[in-house]
C-alpha cells in the first residue's frame, strides 16, 4: 500500500484529543522519535518509552499499516465561520500582488520564501500555483524559471529520481490554500 493522506487543521491537538490514535515513529539511525504529524487510528505495535509506534512508519507501511498526517495549518485560524471560508475561497485573488509586493508575499503559507521566483514565474491561476509549489521541491527544481509549457510537460510525471516531489492532488490542495491565504490577508 502506498497511500499518503494529509489533513490540515487549525489546531491538530484539538482533533487528536477526540480520537484514539498512536503517533507514528520516525526511525533515523540512533535518532528514533515520534513522527511530527503522522498518526495511526488503528492498532499498531506500541513503544511505551517513546509513546509512539514501535516500528518506523516506512516499515509500518510495508506491513500494511496506514498512517495519516494531521497537520497544523495556522491559516485556518483566520477563518471566522463557514460563510467566511466560502467567501474567501470564491473570491478571485490578486495574482499580480504575488510578484509586485514581496513583503506581502513573504507572509503566505508554502510560498513566502520564494519571492524572487514568484516575480520571475508569475503564477496567475490555481494550476500554475500548483505547479509552482511543485517546482520549489528538490525533485522538480530543474523546472524553475522555465516557460509554463515546459513546466507542465513533466511536473506531474511522478519522476522522483532527483528528490522529493509533490503529487498533483497535494499541489492543487496547497495551491487552493495559498489562494485562501492571499484572500484572507488581502
N, C-alpha and C positions, 0 to 999 in steps of 0.2 A: 504494500500500500504506500502510495506517495501522495498524501494529501497535505494541504497547507491551508489552515483556516486561521485568519487573524480577525479579531473582533475588537473594535475601538470603543472605549468608554471614557466618559468624563472622569470617572474615578473607579478603576477596576476593583479596588478593595471593597467597595460597597457591594458590588455584584458577587465577588468571591465569598463575602461573608454570608451570603444567602444559599450557597450551593456546596455540596460535599465535593471536594477536589483534593488532588495531590499535586504539588508542584513538580514539574519536570526536573530532570537532573542534567546539568551541563558538565560533562566529564572531559576536562582537558588534563592531560597527563599531570598528576600530582596536584591539580587545582580543582577537584570536584566541588561543585557548589550548586545550589538551586538555580534553575533557569530564570532569567529575569521576567519572562512573560508567559512561558508555556506551562500549562496545567493539564492534568488528566481528570476527567469526570467519571471515569470507570476505575475499578480496582486495578492496581499495578503494584508489584513488589515495592515495599516502603523501607526507607532508611531512617530510623528514629533519631539518629545522631544529627544528620543534616536536615531532617524534616522535609524530605523530598523523595522522589522515586529512587530506588536503589540501583537502577541501570540508566545509563546515558540515553538521552532522547533519541539519538540516531539508532542505537541498538534496540531501543524500545519500538521504534517504527518498524525495524526489520522483523521484530517478533509479533507485529500486528497491533500494537497499542497505538491509539490515536490521540495526538497532542493538539490542543487548541491554544493559540496565543491570545491572551486577554491583555490588550494594550491600553495604556493611559494616553489619551489624546486631549490635551487641555483646551483645544479649540472648542470642544463641546461644552465647556463651562461657560462660554459666551452666549449660548442659546437660552433664551428665556422660556420658551414653550414650543409646542408642536407647530403652531401657526407661524411663529418667528422663524423656526427652522425651514418650513416650507417656503416662506417668503424669501429667505436668503438663498435657498437652492434655486429658485426660479428666476432670480434676478440676473440679468446679464452683467458679468463682471467688467471692470475697466482694464481690459487686457493691456493696453499701451502703458498703463501705470507701472507694470512689471519692469519695463526697461527704461522708463523715464524718471522713476522715483526710487532709486536704490535703497534709501533709508526706509521707505515703506515696505519694499520687497523683502528686506532683511528680517522683517517680523513674521514672515509667512512660514508655516509648517512645511517641512520637507525640502523647500527650495531656497530658503533665506540665505544660505551660504553661497549661492551661485549667481549673484547679481551680474557679474561680468558675462557669464554665459547666457543669462536671460536677455541681456542687452544685445548680444550678437545673434542669438537664435530667434528671439521674439515669438515665443509660443502665443497663439491667439485663438485657441479652441481647446476643448476638452481632449480630443485625440492628440493634438500636438503637445499639450501639457503632460499627458500620459507618456508620450514618447520622450519628452524632456526629462521626466522623472526617471525613466528607464536608462537614459544615457548618462546620468550622473552616477550610475553604479559602475563598478570596475569592468564588468563583462561587456558593457556596451559603450564604454567611454571613448572608444575609437570613432564613434559616430558624432561626437561633439563637433559643432561648427560645420557640419556637412549640410547640404541642401536637404530640405524635408523629404523630398522624393527618395534620396539615398538612405535617410534615416528609416523611413517606413519600409524600405526594401528588405531590411534584415533585423529591425529592432525586436520583432516578435518571433524570431526563428528558433528560439529555445537553445541556441548555442551558448553554453556557459563555460566554454573552454578557456576564456580569458578572465574569468572571475564571476562574481555574483551578478545575477541578472534578476529582473522582475518579470513575473508573469503578467500578461496583458491585463488580466482581470484585476490584479493588485494595483497595477499602474493606473488603470482607469478609476478605480475607487479612490486612490490617493489624489488623482487629478481633480476629482469632484470635491474632495476635502479641501484642496488648495483654493478652488473657486469659492467654496463656502467661506473659508477664512478670509479671502480677498473681500468678499461682500460684507463680512462681519466687521472688518476694521476699516472699510472704506467710508 
